[in-house]
Amino acid sequence: MPADERLGLDIKRAEQALIAAKQAAVRPAGLTVPQYATLLALAGNPGISGAALARVCLVTPQAMTVVLKNLEERGLIERSPHPWHRSVLETRLTETGRAALEAADERAVVIERAIAAEFSAEERKTLRGLLARCNDAIARAASEL
């Protein structure tokens, strides 16, 4: 398949541009993109477990363990045993973590708004559908390897 017909390169280019822009956006708040994504997920899901956070943030449980350790050491999150399932740690934002998230999100949302402004509502819906089809195609092809 010729290189100019490979959509994977275009998808990767867009992903790299997004991650670089988000990294620049959240850096002044003292966060990395994975830390920002974790704090954002925690804001909407207080008490969520590390394993569930990993799924929400699309990282491995091992990677999430490192992110959570760093966030906890910096006082941005707190973890405590679940009242009924003592082996599960609930994770919550601290006030310091909420402030860091708000500072980072104020800048990161600029990027999201710029992307959204490029497309009409119908085009955004279409793009999401096309990306979902890409994910499905990739999963099918990977399962056939």
N, CA, C and O atoms as a GROMACS GRO file, in nm:
protein
  580
    1MET      N    1   0.086  -0.118   0.000
    1MET     CA    2   0.000   0.000   0.000
    1MET      C    3   0.090   0.124   0.000
    1MET      O    4   0.176   0.138   0.087
    2PRO      N    5   0.072   0.214  -0.094
    2PRO     CA    6   0.156   0.334  -0.102
    2PRO      C    7   0.139   0.421   0.024
    2PRO      O    8   0.031   0.427   0.083
    3ALA      N    9   0.246   0.488   0.064
    3ALA     CA   10   0.246   0.571   0.184
    3ALA      C   11   0.141   0.680   0.180
    3ALA      O   12   0.081   0.713   0.282
    4ASP      N   13   0.117   0.738   0.061
    4ASP     CA   14   0.021   0.848   0.053
    4ASP      C   15  -0.125   0.802   0.066
    4ASP      O   16  -0.215   0.885   0.071
    5GLU      N   17  -0.149   0.671   0.071
    5GLU     CA   18  -0.283   0.617   0.090
    5GLU      C   19  -0.305   0.567   0.232
    5GLU      O   20  -0.414   0.521   0.266
    6ARG      N   21  -0.203   0.575   0.316
    6ARG     CA   22  -0.211   0.522   0.452
    6ARG      C   23  -0.267   0.629   0.547
    6ARG      O   24  -0.202   0.730   0.573
    7LEU      N   25  -0.385   0.605   0.597
    7LEU     CA   26  -0.451   0.699   0.686
    7LEU      C   27  -0.389   0.700   0.826
    7LEU      O   28  -0.402   0.798   0.899
    8GLY      N   29  -0.322   0.593   0.862
    8GLY     CA   30  -0.259   0.586   0.993
    8GLY      C   31  -0.163   0.701   1.019
    8GLY      O   32  -0.154   0.751   1.131
    9LEU      N   33  -0.091   0.742   0.914
    9LEU     CA   34   0.002   0.854   0.930
    9LEU      C   35  -0.072   0.984   0.960
    9LEU      O   36  -0.025   1.064   1.041
   10ASP      N   37  -0.184   1.006   0.895
   10ASP     CA   38  -0.263   1.127   0.921
   10ASP      C   39  -0.321   1.126   1.063
   10ASP      O   40  -0.322   1.228   1.131
   11ILE      N   41  -0.369   1.010   1.106
   11ILE     CA   42  -0.424   0.998   1.240
   11ILE      C   43  -0.314   1.022   1.343
   11ILE      O   44  -0.335   1.092   1.442
   12LYS      N   45  -0.198   0.963   1.320
   12LYS     CA   46  -0.084   0.980   1.412
   12LYS      C   47  -0.039   1.125   1.417
   12LYS      O   48  -0.008   1.177   1.525
   13ARG      N   49  -0.035   1.192   1.303
   13ARG     CA   50   0.005   1.332   1.297
   13ARG      C   51  -0.090   1.418   1.380
   13ARG      O   52  -0.047   1.506   1.455
   14ALA      N   53  -0.219   1.394   1.365
   14ALA     CA   54  -0.319   1.470   1.442
   14ALA      C   55  -0.306   1.441   1.591
   14ALA      O   56  -0.316   1.532   1.673
   15GLU      N   57  -0.284   1.315   1.626
   15GLU     CA   58  -0.268   1.279   1.767
   15GLU      C   59  -0.145   1.348   1.826
   15GLU      O   60  -0.151   1.402   1.936
   16GLN      N   61  -0.034   1.345   1.753
   16GLN     CA   62   0.088   1.407   1.804
   16GLN      C   63   0.072   1.558   1.820
   16GLN      O   64   0.121   1.616   1.917
   17ALA      N   65   0.003   1.621   1.725
   17ALA     CA   66  -0.021   1.765   1.736
   17ALA      C   67  -0.108   1.796   1.858
   17ALA      O   68  -0.083   1.892   1.930
   18LEU      N   69  -0.210   1.715   1.880
   18LEU     CA   70  -0.299   1.734   1.995
   18LEU      C   71  -0.223   1.718   2.126
   18LEU      O   72  -0.236   1.801   2.216
   19ILE      N   73  -0.145   1.611   2.137
   19ILE     CA   74  -0.071   1.586   2.262
   19ILE      C   75   0.031   1.696   2.287
   19ILE      O   76   0.046   1.741   2.401
   20ALA      N   77   0.102   1.742   2.184
   20ALA     CA   78   0.200   1.849   2.201
   20ALA      C   79   0.132   1.978   2.246
   20ALA      O   80   0.182   2.048   2.335
   21ALA      N   81   0.018   2.010   2.186
   21ALA     CA   82  -0.055   2.131   2.224
   21ALA      C   83  -0.108   2.121   2.366
   21ALA      O   84  -0.100   2.216   2.443
   22LYS      N   85  -0.162   2.005   2.402
   22LYS     CA   86  -0.214   1.987   2.538
   22LYS      C   87  -0.100   1.992   2.640
   22LYS      O   88  -0.116   2.048   2.748
   23GLN      N   89   0.015   1.933   2.606
   23GLN     CA   90   0.128   1.936   2.698
   23GLN      C   91   0.170   2.080   2.725
   23GLN      O   92   0.196   2.117   2.839
   24ALA      N   93   0.177   2.161   2.618
   24ALA     CA   94   0.211   2.302   2.635
   24ALA      C   95   0.105   2.375   2.717
   24ALA      O   96   0.136   2.466   2.794
   25ALA      N   97  -0.019   2.336   2.702
   25ALA     CA   98  -0.129   2.401   2.774
   25ALA      C   99  -0.126   2.369   2.923
   25ALA      O  100  -0.149   2.458   3.005
   26VAL      N  101  -0.099   2.245   2.960
   26VAL     CA  102  -0.108   2.205   3.101
   26VAL      C  103   0.024   2.222   3.178
   26VAL      O  104   0.024   2.219   3.301
   27ARG      N  105   0.134   2.241   3.107
   27ARG     CA  106   0.264   2.254   3.172
   27ARG      C  107   0.269   2.368   3.275
   27ARG      O  108   0.324   2.348   3.383
   28PRO      N  109   0.214   2.488   3.244
   28PRO     CA  110   0.219   2.596   3.344
   28PRO      C  111   0.150   2.561   3.477
   28PRO      O  112   0.183   2.618   3.580
   29ALA      N  113   0.056   2.467   3.474
   29ALA     CA  114  -0.010   2.422   3.597
   29ALA      C  115   0.071   2.313   3.666
   29ALA      O  116   0.029   2.260   3.769
   30GLY      N  117   0.188   2.279   3.610
   30GLY     CA  118   0.273   2.178   3.671
   30GLY      C  119   0.228   2.035   3.644
   30GLY      O  120   0.262   1.944   3.720
   31LEU      N  121   0.152   2.016   3.537
   31LEU     CA  122   0.098   1.883   3.507
   31LEU      C  123   0.150   1.831   3.373
   31LEU      O  124   0.191   1.907   3.286
   32THR      N  125   0.146   1.700   3.360
   32THR     CA  126   0.165   1.634   3.231
   32THR      C  127   0.026   1.603   3.176
   32THR      O  128  -0.073   1.614   3.248
   33VAL      N  129   0.019   1.564   3.050
   33VAL     CA  130  -0.110   1.529   2.991
   33VAL      C  131  -0.174   1.411   3.065
   33VAL      O  132  -0.294   1.417   3.095
   34PRO      N  133  -0.100   1.304   3.095
   34PRO     CA  134  -0.164   1.194   3.170
   34PRO      C  135  -0.213   1.238   3.309
   34PRO      O  136  -0.318   1.192   3.354
   35GLN      N  137  -0.139   1.325   3.376
   35GLN     CA  138  -0.183   1.374   3.507
   35GLN      C  139  -0.309   1.459   3.492
   35GLN      O  140  -0.403   1.447   3.571
   36TYR      N  141  -0.310   1.545   3.392
   36TYR     CA  142  -0.427   1.628   3.365
   36TYR      C  143  -0.549   1.541   3.335
   36TYR      O  144  -0.657   1.564   3.391
   37ALA      N  145  -0.532   1.440   3.249
   37ALA     CA  146  -0.643   1.351   3.214
   37ALA      C  147  -0.696   1.280   3.338
   37ALA      O  148  -0.816   1.260   3.353
   38THR      N  149  -0.605   1.241   3.426
   38THR     CA  150  -0.645   1.172   3.549
   38THR      C  151  -0.723   1.265   3.641
   38THR      O  152  -0.827   1.226   3.694
   39LEU      N  153  -0.675   1.388   3.659
   39LEU     CA  154  -0.747   1.483   3.744
   39LEU      C  155  -0.884   1.516   3.685
   39LEU      O  156  -0.982   1.529   3.758
   40LEU      N  157  -0.889   1.531   3.553
   40LEU     CA  158  -1.017   1.559   3.487
   40LEU      C  159  -1.116   1.444   3.508
   40LEU      O  160  -1.234   1.467   3.535
   41ALA      N  161  -1.068   1.320   3.495
   41ALA     CA  162  -1.154   1.203   3.517
   41ALA      C  163  -1.199   1.197   3.663
   41ALA      O  164  -1.314   1.162   3.692
   42LEU      N  165  -1.109   1.231   3.755
   42LEU     CA  166  -1.144   1.228   3.897
   42LEU      C  167  -1.248   1.334   3.932
   42LEU      O  168  -1.333   1.312   4.018
   43ALA      N  169  -1.241   1.448   3.867
   43ALA     CA  170  -1.338   1.555   3.894
   43ALA      C  171  -1.480   1.508   3.865
   43ALA      O  172  -1.574   1.546   3.934
   44GLY      N  173  -1.495   1.426   3.764
   44GLY     CA  174  -1.627   1.375   3.728
   44GLY      C  175  -1.663   1.243   3.792
   44GLY      O  176  -1.777   1.198   3.783
   45ASN      N  177  -1.566   1.180   3.857
   45ASN     CA  178  -1.587   1.047   3.916
   45ASN      C  179  -1.518   1.037   4.052
   45ASN      O  180  -1.429   0.953   4.068
   46PRO      N  181  -1.555   1.118   4.151
   46PRO     CA  182  -1.487   1.110   4.280
   46PRO      C  183  -1.502   0.972   4.343
   46PRO      O  184  -1.610   0.913   4.342
   47GLY      N  185  -1.392   0.922   4.397
   47GLY     CA  186  -1.394   0.792   4.463
   47GLY      C  187  -1.364   0.676   4.370
   47GLY      O  188  -1.362   0.561   4.414
   48ILE      N  189  -1.340   0.703   4.242
   48ILE     CA  190  -1.313   0.598   4.145
   48ILE      C  191  -1.184   0.524   4.181
   48ILE      O  192  -1.093   0.583   4.240
   49SER      N  193  -1.176   0.398   4.146
   49SER     CA  194  -1.057   0.318   4.175
   49SER      C  195  -0.949   0.345   4.070
   49SER      O  196  -0.977   0.399   3.963
   50GLY      N  197  -0.827   0.306   4.101
   50GLY     CA  198  -0.717   0.320   4.007
   50GLY      C  199  -0.738   0.239   3.881
   50GLY      O  200  -0.706   0.285   3.771
   51ALA      N  201  -0.792   0.119   3.894
   51ALA     CA  202  -0.818   0.035   3.777
   51ALA      C  203  -0.921   0.099   3.686
   51ALA      O  204  -0.906   0.099   3.564
   52ALA      N  205  -1.026   0.154   3.745
   52ALA     CA  206  -1.129   0.221   3.665
   52ALA      C  207  -1.073   0.348   3.600
   52ALA      O  208  -1.106   0.379   3.486
   53LEU      N  209  -0.989   0.420   3.673
   53LEU     CA  210  -0.924   0.538   3.616
   53LEU      C  211  -0.839   0.502   3.495
   53LEU      O  212  -0.839   0.572   3.394
   54ALA      N  213  -0.767   0.393   3.506
   54ALA     CA  214  -0.683   0.348   3.394
   54ALA      C  215  -0.770   0.324   3.270
   54ALA      O  216  -0.732   0.363   3.159
   55ARG      N  217  -0.885   0.262   3.289
   55ARG     CA  218  -0.974   0.236   3.175
   55ARG      C  219  -1.025   0.368   3.116
   55ARG      O  220  -1.027   0.385   2.994
   56VAL      N  221  -1.067   0.459   3.202
   56VAL     CA  222  -1.121   0.588   3.157
   56VAL      C  223  -1.013   0.668   3.082
   56VAL      O  224  -1.042   0.732   2.980
   57CYS      N  225  -0.891   0.663   3.131
   57CYS     CA  226  -0.781   0.742   3.073
   57CYS      C  227  -0.707   0.669   2.962
   57CYS      O  228  -0.612   0.723   2.905
   58LEU      N  229  -0.749   0.548   2.932
   58LEU     CA  230  -0.690   0.469   2.823
   58LEU      C  231  -0.542   0.441   2.841
   58LEU      O  232  -0.463   0.452   2.747
   59VAL      N  233  -0.505   0.405   2.965
   59VAL     CA  234  -0.367   0.366   2.994
   59VAL      C  235  -0.370   0.232   3.066
   59VAL      O  236  -0.475   0.186   3.110
   60THR      N  237  -0.254   0.171   3.079
   60THR     CA  238  -0.246   0.045   3.152
   60THR      C  239  -0.259   0.072   3.301
   60THR      O  240  -0.230   0.182   3.348
   61PRO      N  241  -0.302  -0.029   3.377
   61PRO     CA  242  -0.306  -0.012   3.522
   61PRO      C  243  -0.169   0.024   3.581
   61PRO      O  244  -0.160   0.102   3.676
   62GLN      N  245  -0.062  -0.032   3.523
   62GLN     CA  246   0.072  -0.002   3.571
   62GLN      C  247   0.106   0.146   3.550
   62GLN      O  248   0.164   0.210   3.638
   63ALA      N  249   0.072   0.200   3.433
   63ALA     CA  250   0.097   0.341   3.405
   63ALA      C  251   0.016   0.429   3.499
   63ALA      O  252   0.065   0.531   3.547
   64MET      N  253  -0.108   0.391   3.525
   64MET     CA  254  -0.193   0.469   3.615
   64MET      C  255  -0.137   0.467   3.756
   64MET      O  256  -0.146   0.568   3.826
   65THR      N  257  -0.080   0.356   3.799
   65THR     CA  258  -0.021   0.348   3.932
   65THR      C  259   0.088   0.453   3.948
   65THR      O  260   0.098   0.517   4.053
   66VAL      N  261   0.171   0.470   3.846
   66VAL     CA  262   0.278   0.569   3.849
   66VAL      C  263   0.220   0.710   3.854
   66VAL      O  264   0.265   0.794   3.933
   67VAL      N  265   0.119   0.738   3.770
   67VAL     CA  266   0.056   0.870   3.768
   67VAL      C  267  -0.004   0.901   3.906
   67VAL      O  268   0.016   1.010   3.959
   68LEU      N  269  -0.077   0.806   3.961
   68LEU     CA  270  -0.141   0.828   4.092
   68LEU      C  271  -0.038   0.849   4.202
   68LEU      O  272  -0.057   0.933   4.290
   69LYS      N  273   0.069   0.774   4.198
   69LYS     CA  274   0.176   0.790   4.298
   69LYS      C  275   0.231   0.932   4.294
   69LYS      O  276   0.248   0.996   4.397
   70ASN      N  277   0.259   0.981   4.173
   70ASN     CA  278   0.314   1.116   4.158
   70ASN      C  279   0.213   1.222   4.204
   70ASN      O  280   0.250   1.318   4.272
   71LEU      N  281   0.087   1.205   4.166
   71LEU     CA  282  -0.016   1.302   4.207
   71LEU      C  283  -0.035   1.302   4.358
   71LEU      O  284  -0.054   1.407   4.419
   72GLU      N  285  -0.030   1.183   4.419
   72GLU     CA  286  -0.048   1.174   4.564
   72GLU      C  287   0.071   1.237   4.637
   72GLU      O  288   0.053   1.307   4.736
   73GLU      N  289   0.192   1.212   4.588
   73GLU     CA  290   0.312   1.270   4.650
   73GLU      C  291   0.309   1.422   4.646
   73GLU      O  292   0.365   1.488   4.734
   74ARG      N  293   0.246   1.478   4.544
   74ARG     CA  294   0.238   1.623   4.528
   74ARG      C  295   0.116   1.682   4.599
   74ARG      O  296   0.095   1.804   4.597
   75GLY      N  297   0.034   1.597   4.663
   75GLY     CA  298  -0.082   1.644   4.737
   75GLY      C  299  -0.199   1.684   4.650
   75GLY      O  300  -0.287   1.759   4.694
   76LEU      N  301  -0.202   1.636   4.525
   76LEU     CA  302  -0.310   1.671   4.434
   76LEU      C  303  -0.429   1.576   4.444
   76LEU      O  304  -0.541   1.610   4.404
   77ILE      N  305  -0.404   1.457   4.497
   77ILE     CA  306  -0.511   1.358   4.520
   77ILE      C  307  -0.490   1.297   4.657
   77ILE      O  308  -0.383   1.307   4.717
   78GLU      N  309  -0.596   1.234   4.705
   78GLU     CA  310  -0.584   1.153   4.826
   78GLU      C  311  -0.653   1.020   4.800
   78GLU      O  312  -0.752   1.013   4.727
   79ARG      N  313  -0.599   0.916   4.860
   79ARG     CA  314  -0.653   0.782   4.840
   79ARG      C  315  -0.685   0.722   4.976
   79ARG      O  316  -0.610   0.740   5.072
   80SER      N  317  -0.798   0.651   4.982
   80SER     CA  318  -0.838   0.588   5.107
   80SER      C  319  -0.909   0.457   5.076
   80SER      O  320  -0.968   0.442   4.969
   81PRO      N  321  -0.903   0.363   5.169
   81PRO     CA  322  -0.970   0.235   5.146
   81PRO      C  323  -1.121   0.253   5.130
   81PRO      O  324  -1.183   0.333   5.200
   82HIS      N  325  -1.178   0.178   5.038
   82HIS     CA  326  -1.323   0.177   5.018
   82HIS      C  327  -1.386   0.124   5.147
   82HIS      O  328  -1.330   0.033   5.208
   83PRO      N  329  -1.501   0.178   5.189
   83PRO     CA  330  -1.561   0.135   5.316
   83PRO      C  331  -1.595  -0.014   5.322
   83PRO      O  332  -1.586  -0.075   5.429
   84TRP      N  333  -1.632  -0.075   5.208
   84TRP     CA  334  -1.670  -0.216   5.209
   84TRP      C  335  -1.565  -0.307   5.147
   84TRP      O  336  -1.548  -0.421   5.188
   85HIS      N  337  -1.494  -0.255   5.048
   85HIS     CA  338  -1.392  -0.335   4.978
   85HIS      C  339  -1.256  -0.281   5.014
   85HIS      O  340  -1.199  -0.199   4.942
   86ARG      N  341  -1.203  -0.327   5.124
   86ARG     CA  342  -1.079  -0.272   5.180
   86ARG      C  343  -0.959  -0.283   5.086
   86ARG      O  344  -0.862  -0.209   5.101
   87SER      N  345  -0.964  -0.374   4.988
   87SER     CA  346  -0.851  -0.387   4.896
   87SER      C  347  -0.858  -0.284   4.783
   87SER      O  348  -0.762  -0.269   4.706
   88VAL      N  349  -0.970  -0.211   4.773
   88VAL     CA  350  -0.988  -0.108   4.670
   88VAL      C  351  -0.963   0.028   4.733
   88VAL      O  352  -1.019   0.062   4.837
   89LEU      N  353  -0.879   0.107   4.667
   89LEU     CA  354  -0.854   0.243   4.715
   89LEU      C  355  -0.938   0.342   4.635
   89LEU      O  356  -0.935   0.342   4.512
   90GLU      N  357  -1.013   0.423   4.706
   90GLU     CA  358  -1.089   0.530   4.642
   90GLU      C  359  -0.995   0.649   4.624
   90GLU      O  360  -0.911   0.677   4.710
   91THR      N  361  -1.011   0.718   4.514
   91THR     CA  362  -0.923   0.831   4.484
   91THR      C  363  -1.008   0.957   4.467
   91THR      O  364  -1.112   0.955   4.401
   92ARG      N  365  -0.962   1.065   4.529
   92ARG     CA  366  -1.035   1.192   4.522
   92ARG      C  367  -0.936   1.307   4.504
   92ARG      O  368  -0.820   1.299   4.545
   93LEU      N  369  -0.985   1.413   4.439
   93LEU     CA  370  -0.906   1.535   4.426
   93LEU      C  371  -0.895   1.605   4.562
   93LEU      O  372  -0.989   1.604   4.640
   94THR      N  373  -0.780   1.663   4.588
   94THR     CA  374  -0.768   1.754   4.702
   94THR      C  375  -0.800   1.895   4.651
   94THR      O  376  -0.817   1.915   4.530
   95GLU      N  377  -0.808   1.990   4.740
   95GLU     CA  378  -0.830   2.129   4.697
   95GLU      C  379  -0.716   2.176   4.608
   95GLU      O  380  -0.737   2.248   4.510
   96THR      N  381  -0.593   2.134   4.642
   96THR     CA  382  -0.477   2.170   4.560
   96THR      C  383  -0.489   2.106   4.422
   96THR      O  384  -0.456   2.168   4.322
   97GLY      N  385  -0.535   1.982   4.418
   97GLY     CA  386  -0.555   1.913   4.291
   97GLY      C  387  -0.662   1.979   4.207
   97GLY      O  388  -0.648   1.990   4.085
   98ARG      N  389  -0.769   2.022   4.272
   98ARG     CA  390  -0.878   2.090   4.200
   98ARG      C  391  -0.827   2.221   4.141
   98ARG      O  392  -0.862   2.256   4.029
   99ALA      N  393  -0.746   2.293   4.217
   99ALA     CA  394  -0.691   2.420   4.167
   99ALA      C  395  -0.598   2.396   4.048
   99ALA      O  396  -0.602   2.470   3.950
  100ALA      N  397  -0.514   2.292   4.056
  100ALA     CA  398  -0.424   2.260   3.945
  100ALA      C  399  -0.506   2.221   3.821
  100ALA      O  400  -0.474   2.262   3.710
  101LEU      N  401  -0.610   2.142   3.842
  101LEU     CA  402  -0.697   2.102   3.730
  101LEU      C  403  -0.762   2.224   3.667
  101LEU      O  404  -0.763   2.237   3.544
  102GLU      N  405  -0.815   2.313   3.748
  102GLU     CA  406  -0.882   2.432   3.694
  102GLU      C  407  -0.785   2.518   3.613
  102GLU      O  408  -0.820   2.569   3.507
  103ALA      N  409  -0.662   2.534   3.663
  103ALA     CA  410  -0.562   2.613   3.592
  103ALA      C  411  -0.526   2.547   3.458
  103ALA      O  412  -0.514   2.615   3.356
  104ALA      N  413  -0.508   2.416   3.460
  104ALA     CA  414  -0.472   2.343   3.338
  104ALA      C  415  -0.588   2.341   3.240
  104ALA      O  416  -0.570   2.360   3.119
  105ASP      N  417  -0.708   2.319   3.292
  105ASP     CA  418  -0.824   2.305   3.204
  105ASP      C  419  -0.860   2.437   3.136
  105ASP      O  420  -0.908   2.439   3.022
  106GLU      N  421  -0.836   2.547   3.204
  106GLU     CA  422  -0.862   2.678   3.144
  106GLU      C  423  -0.783   2.694   3.014
  106GLU      O  424  -0.831   2.756   2.919
  107ARG      N  425  -0.663   2.640   3.010
  107ARG     CA  426  -0.580   2.649   2.890
  107ARG      C  427  -0.608   2.534   2.793
  107ARG      O  428  -0.610   2.556   2.672
  108ALA      N  429  -0.629   2.413   2.844
  108ALA     CA  430  -0.651   2.297   2.757
  108ALA      C  431  -0.782   2.308   2.679
  108ALA      O  432  -0.790   2.263   2.565
  109VAL      N  433  -0.882   2.368   2.740
  109VAL     CA  434  -1.011   2.381   2.674
  109VAL      C  435  -1.002   2.473   2.552
  109VAL      O  436  -1.085   2.463   2.461
  110VAL      N  437  -0.905   2.561   2.548
  110VAL     CA  438  -0.884   2.647   2.431
  110VAL      C  439  -0.857   2.561   2.308
  110VAL      O  440  -0.906   2.590   2.199
  111ILE      N  441  -0.779   2.456   2.327
  111ILE     CA  442  -0.747   2.364   2.216
  111ILE      C  443  -0.872   2.289   2.173
  111ILE      O  444  -0.900   2.277   2.054
  112GLU      N  445  -0.948   2.239   2.270
  112GLU     CA  446  -1.071   2.167   2.238
  112GLU      C  447  -1.170   2.257   2.164
  112GLU      O  448  -1.236   2.214   2.069
  113ARG      N  449  -1.180   2.381   2.208
  113ARG     CA  450  -1.272   2.475   2.141
  113ARG      C  451  -1.226   2.505   1.998
  113ARG      O  452  -1.308   2.518   1.908
  114ALA      N  453  -1.095   2.515   1.978
  114ALA     CA  454  -1.042   2.540   1.843
  114ALA      C  455  -1.073   2.425   1.750
  114ALA      O  456  -1.109   2.445   1.634
  115ILE      N  457  -1.060   2.303   1.801
  115ILE     CA  458  -1.094   2.186   1.719
  115ILE      C  459  -1.242   2.188   1.686
  115ILE      O  460  -1.281   2.172   1.570
  116ALA      N  461  -1.324   2.208   1.786
  116ALA     CA  462  -1.470   2.207   1.766
  116ALA      C  463  -1.512   2.316   1.669
  116ALA      O  464  -1.602   2.295   1.588
  117ALA      N  465  -1.448   2.432   1.676
  117ALA     CA  466  -1.485   2.544   1.589
  117ALA      C  467  -1.454   2.518   1.442
  117ALA      O  468  -1.511   2.582   1.353
  118GLU      N  469  -1.365   2.426   1.416
  118GLU     CA  470  -1.328   2.391   1.278
  118GLU      C  471  -1.439   2.317   1.206
  118GLU      O  472  -1.442   2.313   1.083
  119PHE      N  473  -1.531   2.258   1.283
  119PHE     CA  474  -1.634   2.171   1.225
  119PHE      C  475  -1.773   2.216   1.268
  119PHE      O  476  -1.791   2.272   1.376
  120SER      N  477  -1.870   2.190   1.184
  120SER     CA  478  -2.009   2.210   1.224
  120SER      C  479  -2.048   2.097   1.319
  120SER      O  480  -1.975   1.999   1.332
  121ALA      N  481  -2.162   2.111   1.385
  121ALA     CA  482  -2.209   2.006   1.475
  121ALA      C  483  -2.225   1.874   1.400
  121ALA      O  484  -2.190   1.768   1.453
  122GLU      N  485  -2.276   1.881   1.279
  122GLU     CA  486  -2.294   1.758   1.200
  122GLU      C  487  -2.158   1.698   1.161
  122GLU      O  488  -2.142   1.576   1.163
  123GLU      N  489  -2.063   1.783   1.127
  123GLU     CA  490  -1.929   1.732   1.092
  123GLU      C  491  -1.862   1.668   1.214
  123GLU      O  492  -1.794   1.566   1.201
  124ARG      N  493  -1.880   1.727   1.333
  124ARG     CA  494  -1.822   1.668   1.455
  124ARG      C  495  -1.883   1.530   1.478
  124ARG      O  496  -1.812   1.436   1.513
  125LYS      N  497  -2.013   1.518   1.460
  125LYS     CA  498  -2.080   1.389   1.476
  125LYS      C  499  -2.026   1.289   1.373
  125LYS      O  500  -1.999   1.173   1.406
  126THR      N  501  -2.010   1.334   1.250
  126THR     CA  502  -1.956   1.247   1.145
  126THR      C  503  -1.813   1.205   1.177
  126THR      O  504  -1.777   1.088   1.162
  127LEU      N  505  -1.732   1.301   1.221
  127LEU     CA  506  -1.592   1.270   1.256
  127LEU      C  507  -1.584   1.166   1.366
  127LEU      O  508  -1.505   1.072   1.358
  128ARG      N  509  -1.667   1.182   1.469
  128ARG     CA  510  -1.668   1.082   1.578
  128ARG      C  511  -1.706   0.944   1.523
  128ARG      O  512  -1.647   0.843   1.562
  129GLY      N  513  -1.803   0.940   1.435
  129GLY     CA  514  -1.843   0.812   1.375
  129GLY      C  515  -1.731   0.752   1.291
  129GLY      O  516  -1.707   0.631   1.296
  130LEU      N  517  -1.663   0.835   1.214
  130LEU     CA  518  -1.553   0.787   1.131
  130LEU      C  519  -1.437   0.735   1.218
  130LEU      O  520  -1.378   0.632   1.187
  131LEU      N  521  -1.406   0.807   1.324
  131LEU     CA  522  -1.299   0.762   1.414
  131LEU      C  523  -1.338   0.632   1.483
  131LEU      O  524  -1.252   0.545   1.504
  132ALA      N  525  -1.465   0.617   1.519
  132ALA     CA  526  -1.511   0.491   1.579
  132ALA      C  527  -1.494   0.377   1.480
  132ALA      O  528  -1.454   0.266   1.517
  133ARG      N  529  -1.526   0.404   1.354
  133ARG     CA  530  -1.507   0.301   1.250
  133ARG      C  531  -1.360   0.267   1.234
  133ARG      O  532  -1.325   0.151   1.213
  134CYS      N  533  -1.272   0.368   1.245
  134CYS     CA  534  -1.128   0.341   1.240
  134CYS      C  535  -1.088   0.248   1.354
  134CYS      O  536  -1.015   0.151   1.333
  135ASN      N  537  -1.137   0.277   1.475
  135ASN     CA  538  -1.105   0.193   1.590
  135ASN      C  539  -1.153   0.050   1.567
  135ASN      O  540  -1.081  -0.045   1.597
  136ASP      N  541  -1.273   0.035   1.514
  136ASP     CA  542  -1.328  -0.098   1.486
  136ASP      C  543  -1.242  -0.172   1.383
  136ASP      O  544  -1.213  -0.290   1.399
  137ALA      N  545  -1.203  -0.101   1.277
  137ALA     CA  546  -1.122  -0.163   1.171
  137ALA      C  547  -0.986  -0.206   1.225
  137ALA      O  548  -0.936  -0.313   1.192
  138ILE      N  549  -0.927  -0.120   1.310
  138ILE     CA  550  -0.797  -0.152   1.368
  138ILE      C  551  -0.810  -0.276   1.458
  138ILE      O  552  -0.725  -0.366   1.452
  139ALA      N  553  -0.914  -0.281   1.539
  139ALA     CA  554  -0.935  -0.398   1.627
  139ALA      C  555  -0.955  -0.524   1.546
  139ALA      O  556  -0.900  -0.629   1.581
  140ARG      N  557  -1.033  -0.516   1.438
  140ARG     CA  558  -1.053  -0.635   1.354
  140ARG      C  559  -0.922  -0.682   1.292
  140ARG      O  560  -0.890  -0.801   1.295
  141ALA      N  561  -0.848  -0.587   1.236
  141ALA     CA  562  -0.722  -0.623   1.171
  141ALA      C  563  -0.623  -0.681   1.272
  141ALA      O  564  -0.552  -0.778   1.243
  142ALA      N  565  -0.617  -0.622   1.390
  142ALA     CA  566  -0.525  -0.671   1.493
  142ALA      C  567  -0.561  -0.812   1.537
  142ALA      O  568  -0.474  -0.894   1.566
  143SER      N  569  -0.691  -0.841   1.543
  143SER     CA  570  -0.733  -0.975   1.587
  143SER      C  571  -0.702  -1.082   1.483
  143SER      O  572  -0.698  -1.201   1.515
  144GLU      N  573  -0.680  -1.040   1.358
  144GLU     CA  574  -0.650  -1.134   1.251
  144GLU      C  575  -0.501  -1.159   1.234
  144GLU      O  576  -0.461  -1.244   1.153
  145LEU      N  577  -0.417  -1.088   1.307
  145LEU     CA  578  -0.272  -1.104   1.295
  145LEU      C  579  -0.224  -1.234   1.356
  145LEU      O  580  -0.105  -1.263   1.354
   0.00000   0.00000   0.00000
